[in-house]
Amino acid sequence: MKVNRVIPDIAVDDLDAAREFYSGFLGLSCEEFDLGWVARFTSPDTGASVQVLTDDATGYTNPVASVLVDDVDAAFAEAQEQGIEIVHPLTREEWGVRRFFVRAPDGNVFNIVAHAE
């Protein structure tokens, strides 16, 4: 599996309040997207980014990070082969990504994701 990027996913109660802090105070002023339950804020200067989410739209739990990979099918097969707990099945989401969630041995949940071709 080739990991292209890892983005922290921070659970918040209120996206608007989060927007003020992450964009206003931290200067992550480029809002790449906002789906109403998740938004990504990025520094226009460095590309550093963070995602904030209230409740994942289709997963039963919020991940701690999104791991963007080059081949989500290969990553899914590798997770199965290694016996890693899959907590959200490989799914094509309506917002244009394919993803699945895995649980690390420490209990943290990761969103393994690739954008549609």
C-alpha positions as a printed NumPy array, in Angstrom:
array([[  0.   ,   0.   ,   0.   ],
       [  1.289,   3.451,  -0.872],
       [  0.181,   6.188,   1.528],
       [ -0.04 ,   9.57 ,  -0.181],
       [ -1.229,  11.695,   2.741],
       [ -2.466,  11.413,   6.322],
       [ -4.974,  13.983,   7.556],
       [ -6.025,  14.21 ,  11.209],
       [ -9.786,  13.894,  11.777],
       [-10.899,  15.889,  14.806],
       [-14.332,  15.297,  16.3  ],
       [-16.2  ,  18.526,  17.045],
       [-19.691,  19.413,  18.238],
       [-20.123,  22.467,  16.022],
       [-18.582,  22.933,  12.564],
       [-19.18 ,  26.692,  12.583],
       [-17.294,  27.156,  15.852],
       [-14.543,  24.894,  14.518],
       [-14.349,  26.968,  11.325],
       [-13.658,  30.105,  13.35 ],
       [-10.822,  28.453,  15.252],
       [ -9.136,  26.457,  12.486],
       [ -9.527,  29.064,   9.773],
       [ -9.489,  32.268,  11.804],
       [ -6.954,  31.508,  14.522],
       [ -4.772,  28.756,  13.002],
       [ -4.809,  30.301,   9.54 ],
       [ -5.95 ,  27.156,   7.732],
       [ -8.014,  29.465,   5.588],
       [ -8.575,  27.34 ,   2.502],
       [-11.765,  25.377,   3.114],
       [-11.347,  22.526,   0.63 ],
       [-14.819,  21.144,   1.217],
       [-17.74 ,  21.158,   3.637],
       [-20.25 ,  18.312,   3.523],
       [-22.217,  19.576,   6.512],
       [-20.759,  16.92 ,   8.822],
       [-17.09 ,  17.115,   7.767],
       [-14.925,  19.964,   6.506],
       [-11.233,  20.215,   5.601],
       [ -9.161,  23.303,   6.348],
       [ -5.773,  23.793,   4.694],
       [ -2.975,  26.33 ,   4.854],
       [ -2.682,  28.065,   1.49 ],
       [  1.047,  28.526,   2.167],
       [  2.158,  25.085,   3.342],
       [ -0.614,  22.631,   2.441],
       [ -0.926,  21.536,   6.081],
       [ -4.498,  20.446,   6.723],
       [ -6.959,  19.101,   9.236],
       [-10.464,  17.704,   8.915],
       [-13.142,  18.331,  11.501],
       [-16.283,  16.237,  11.729],
       [-19.369,  15.964,  13.864],
       [-20.514,  12.408,  13.104],
       [-19.337,  10.345,  10.161],
       [-22.163,  10.145,   7.62 ],
       [-21.992,   6.383,   7.022],
       [-19.525,   4.982,   9.537],
       [-20.733,   4.116,  13.016],
       [-17.697,   5.776,  14.606],
       [-15.443,   8.726,  13.873],
       [-11.921,   7.959,  12.651],
       [ -8.874,   9.662,  14.182],
       [ -7.241,  10.154,  10.774],
       [ -7.879,   9.724,   7.077],
       [ -5.153,   7.854,   5.226],
       [ -5.231,   8.645,   1.51 ],
       [ -3.865,   5.719,  -0.498],
       [ -3.168,   5.113,  -4.164],
       [ -5.108,   1.8  ,  -4.344],
       [ -7.905,   1.323,  -1.814],
       [ -8.756,  -2.155,  -3.15 ],
       [ -5.204,  -3.355,  -2.558],
       [ -5.218,  -1.769,   0.912],
       [ -8.484,  -3.528,   1.731],
       [ -7.117,  -6.873,   0.551],
       [ -3.963,  -6.323,   2.608],
       [ -5.999,  -5.512,   5.732],
       [ -8.025,  -8.701,   5.26 ],
       [ -4.901, -10.778,   4.655],
       [ -3.286,  -9.439,   7.829],
       [ -6.441, -10.02 ,   9.889],
       [ -6.835,  -6.338,  10.74 ],
       [-10.275,  -5.517,  12.122],
       [-12.42 ,  -3.795,   9.509],
       [-15.062,  -1.649,  11.207],
       [-16.636,  -0.102,   8.088],
       [-16.724,  -2.106,   4.856],
       [-15.157,  -1.023,   1.59 ],
       [-17.759,   1.39 ,   0.254],
       [-18.155,   3.811,  -2.641],
       [-19.555,   6.881,  -0.918],
       [-21.947,   9.289,  -2.625],
       [-19.457,  12.165,  -2.199],
       [-16.968,  10.501,  -4.552],
       [-14.542,   8.405,  -2.508],
       [-13.999,   4.704,  -1.9  ],
       [-13.068,   3.914,   1.668],
       [-13.115,   1.544,   4.603],
       [-12.291,   1.864,   8.294],
       [ -9.82 ,  -0.277,  10.225],
       [ -9.12 ,  -0.492,  13.935],
       [ -5.461,  -0.359,  14.983],
       [ -4.303,  -2.625,  17.835],
       [ -4.416,   0.437,  20.138],
       [ -8.127,   0.9  ,  19.402],
       [ -7.865,   3.936,  17.126],
       [ -9.991,   3.849,  13.968],
       [ -8.514,   4.96 ,  10.632],
       [-10.357,   5.938,   7.453],
       [ -8.479,   4.341,   4.522],
       [ -9.591,   6.294,   1.456],
       [ -8.996,   6.941,  -2.226],
       [-10.714,   9.495,  -4.402],
       [-12.631,   8.146,  -7.378],
       [-10.716,   8.11 , -10.641]])
